[in-house]
Each structure stands twice: as C-alpha cells, then as structure tokens.
Amino acid sequence: MILHSQLSPEQLRSEIHHHTILFGGNKKLKIYGLLSCHSGKKMKTENRIFFRNEKEARQNNYRPCGHCMKEAYQQWKKIQQKS
C-alpha cells in the first residue's frame, strides 16, 4: 500500500509505466479500483492510495469499486451478505 503523498509525480508515472502499481484506492472509503476508473480520478489526492495488486488491497480490507470492477464487487457483496 503506497500513499499518493509518498510519491513524486515522476515516481508515480514510473511505477504505473512499469506496472508496479496496478490499482488505486480511497483510504477514507476503503474502496479500490482500476487506475482508469472515472470515480477514482475525481478523488482528492490526500485520500488516494495505490496497490500493487488486488490481493494487497483485499488484505488491507478494501472492497472493489462498483463502477469499474462490477464482477469483483458483486462477488464481494455476496460474501458480505452471507456474513
């Protein structure tokens, strides 16, 4: 998990270009999604964090975005309803 504030713009571009960072998240809402997600692009920088993979996001108790990751979100929702 990497806070946006920990990266310079150049570092962030490099990490994304080299596929080190694959997902973005909102640390207040505990949601993660694709870097291309329209919802994620609108969030405040201080709330934005990055993940190397889905496993890392889920291990940190983040849920999939309902907009850009509909299938993963539906699976997460089913699991939550059973709990």
C-alpha positions as CSV (number, residue, x, y, z in Angstrom):
1,M,0.0,0.0,0.0
2,I,1.5,3.3,-1.1
3,L,0.1,6.7,-0.2
4,H,-0.1,9.2,-3.1
5,S,1.6,11.8,-1.0
6,Q,4.7,9.5,-0.7
7,L,5.4,9.6,-4.5
8,S,6.5,12.5,-6.7
9,P,4.7,12.8,-10.0
10,E,7.7,11.3,-11.8
11,Q,7.9,8.3,-9.4
12,L,4.1,7.7,-9.8
13,R,4.4,7.7,-13.6
14,S,7.3,5.4,-13.5
15,E,5.6,2.9,-11.1
16,I,2.5,2.9,-13.3
17,H,4.5,2.6,-16.5
18,H,6.4,-0.4,-15.1
19,H,3.2,-2.0,-13.8
20,T,4.4,-1.8,-10.2
21,I,1.2,0.0,-9.3
22,L,-2.0,-1.6,-10.8
23,F,-4.8,-0.3,-8.6
24,G,-5.8,2.9,-6.9
25,G,-7.9,3.3,-3.8
26,N,-9.7,5.7,-1.5
27,K,-8.3,5.4,2.0
28,K,-11.3,7.0,3.7
29,L,-13.9,4.9,1.9
30,K,-11.8,1.7,1.8
31,I,-12.5,1.1,-1.9
32,Y,-10.0,0.1,-4.6
33,G,-10.3,0.1,-8.4
34,L,-8.7,0.4,-11.8
35,L,-6.4,3.3,-12.4
36,S,-8.6,4.3,-15.3
37,C,-11.8,4.5,-13.2
38,H,-13.7,7.8,-13.6
39,S,-14.7,7.7,-9.9
40,G,-11.1,7.2,-8.8
41,K,-9.8,10.1,-11.0
42,K,-12.1,12.5,-9.1
43,M,-10.9,11.7,-5.6
44,K,-8.7,14.1,-3.6
45,T,-5.0,13.4,-3.6
46,E,-4.8,13.1,0.2
47,N,-7.3,10.3,0.1
48,R,-5.7,8.3,-2.8
49,I,-3.5,5.3,-2.2
50,F,-2.1,2.7,-4.6
51,F,-1.8,-1.1,-4.5
52,R,0.5,-3.5,-6.4
53,N,-2.3,-6.0,-6.9
54,E,-5.9,-7.0,-5.8
55,K,-4.6,-9.3,-3.1
56,E,-2.8,-6.4,-1.4
57,A,-6.0,-4.3,-1.5
58,R,-8.1,-7.0,0.0
59,Q,-5.6,-7.8,2.7
60,N,-5.9,-4.2,3.8
61,N,-9.7,-4.6,4.0
62,Y,-10.6,-2.6,0.8
63,R,-13.6,-3.5,-1.3
64,P,-13.7,-3.5,-5.1
65,C,-15.2,-0.5,-6.9
66,G,-18.8,-1.0,-8.0
67,H,-18.2,1.1,-11.2
68,C,-15.0,-0.2,-12.7
69,M,-14.9,-3.7,-11.1
70,K,-18.5,-4.8,-11.3
71,E,-17.9,-8.6,-11.2
72,A,-15.5,-8.4,-8.3
73,Y,-17.8,-6.0,-6.5
74,Q,-20.8,-8.4,-6.9
75,Q,-18.7,-11.3,-5.5
76,W,-17.6,-9.2,-2.6
77,K,-21.2,-8.2,-2.0
78,K,-22.4,-11.8,-1.9
79,I,-19.8,-12.7,0.6
80,Q,-20.8,-9.7,2.8
81,Q,-24.4,-10.8,2.7
82,K,-23.5,-14.3,4.0
83,S,-21.6,-12.9,6.9
